[in-house]
Amino acid sequence: MRRPFTGDTSVSVISSIVKDTPRSVTELNPALPRDAGRIVRRALAKNPEHRYQTAKDLRSDLEDFKQAVDSGELLAPAVAAGAPRRFGSRWLTPLIAAAVPAAGGTWMLTRSRGVPDAGYYGSRTSYT
């Protein structure tokens, strides 16, 4: 399995996570549907506004993707081109295994280091 971010040391890997844009999973594996690439690309977005805002949002997109794959609604590019090949859910587990940790790691490394907004603590916190 090819890693999206590489480096000789852990510091260079972290630098790659923050600065580099990985190749699309659909470029690495053309048999994957475009939606797989969209989900991973959004999970790895450098701009926090473009990433999934919650793990629940990512899970929802992955569940929709799985349903489309299982129903046959979502076909691999080879099928769309006329080849008799169906995209199976065998790619879903590796996709989830790559997307979730990558999204979490990217979020942790690029989130704001400032004071959380008031909504984070809720109305129960008193500053007096």
DACOR-V478085 format. One line per field, one symbol per residue. ss: DSSP state (H for helix, E for strand, - for the rest). phi: phi as a letter, one per 30 degrees, with the letter a starting at -180 (. if undefined). Layout:
# DACOR-V478085
ss = ???
phi = ???
This chain:
# DACOR-V478085
ss = ---------HHHHHHHHHH-----HHHH-----HHHHHHHHHH----HHH----HHHHHHHHHHHHHHHHH-----HHHH---------HHHHHHHHHHHHHHHHHHHHH-------HHHH-------
phi = .dddbbldbdddddddddcccdddddddbddddedddddddddceddedcdddbddddeddddddddddddidccdeddddjddbcdcdddddddddddddddddddddcddcddddddddidddccc
